[in-house]
């Protein structure tokens, strides 16, 4: 169970908009992720449908820990991700951190980067 500080949205304090240069630098460490306007997007192709669902579950746990939630779409065994800090009107460090956590979960589960929409 998450502690009270996390459930209360502890991560939401880091909502400074990132500069374009910061976003470009961060994307250099996030293979498969790209910028789409005020969002980061990626897709992961899992070995099968249950693994794709497990990726969403694991990413959901990470999102809860950060107090920051992605938009996610599941199409058979492919997950599509969109991250943005709506309250800040763009991209923040929370988006970068969550993208890293999603990427790490995908790698653990054997899901490869796909074509993001």
DASUL-V242286 format. One record per backbone hydrogen bond with DSSP energy under -0.5 kcal/mol. NH is the residue of the N-H (numbers start at 0). CO is the residue of the C=O. If there is no record, write none. Layout:
nh=NH co=CO
nh=NH co=CO
//
This chain:
nh=6 co=2
nh=7 co=3
nh=8 co=5
nh=9 co=4
nh=11 co=8
nh=12 co=9
nh=13 co=10
nh=14 co=12
nh=17 co=90
nh=22 co=18
nh=23 co=19
nh=24 co=20
nh=25 co=21
nh=26 co=22
nh=27 co=23
nh=27 co=24
nh=28 co=25
nh=29 co=26
nh=32 co=29
nh=33 co=40
nh=35 co=38
nh=38 co=35
nh=39 co=82
nh=40 co=33
nh=41 co=80
nh=43 co=78
nh=44 co=111
nh=45 co=43
nh=45 co=76
nh=51 co=47
nh=52 co=48
nh=53 co=49
nh=54 co=50
nh=55 co=51
nh=56 co=52
nh=57 co=53
nh=58 co=54
nh=59 co=55
nh=60 co=56
nh=61 co=57
nh=62 co=58
nh=63 co=59
nh=64 co=60
nh=65 co=61
nh=66 co=62
nh=67 co=62
nh=70 co=81
nh=71 co=69
nh=72 co=79
nh=74 co=72
nh=74 co=77
nh=76 co=74
nh=77 co=74
nh=78 co=43
nh=79 co=72
nh=80 co=41
nh=81 co=70
nh=82 co=39
nh=84 co=89
nh=85 co=83
nh=87 co=84
nh=88 co=84
nh=89 co=84
nh=93 co=13
nh=94 co=91
nh=95 co=91
nh=96 co=92
nh=97 co=93
nh=98 co=94
nh=99 co=95
nh=100 co=96
nh=101 co=97
nh=102 co=98
nh=103 co=99
nh=104 co=100
nh=105 co=101
nh=106 co=102
nh=107 co=103
nh=108 co=104
nh=109 co=105
nh=109 co=106
nh=110 co=105
nh=111 co=44
nh=111 co=109
nh=113 co=42
nh=115 co=113
//
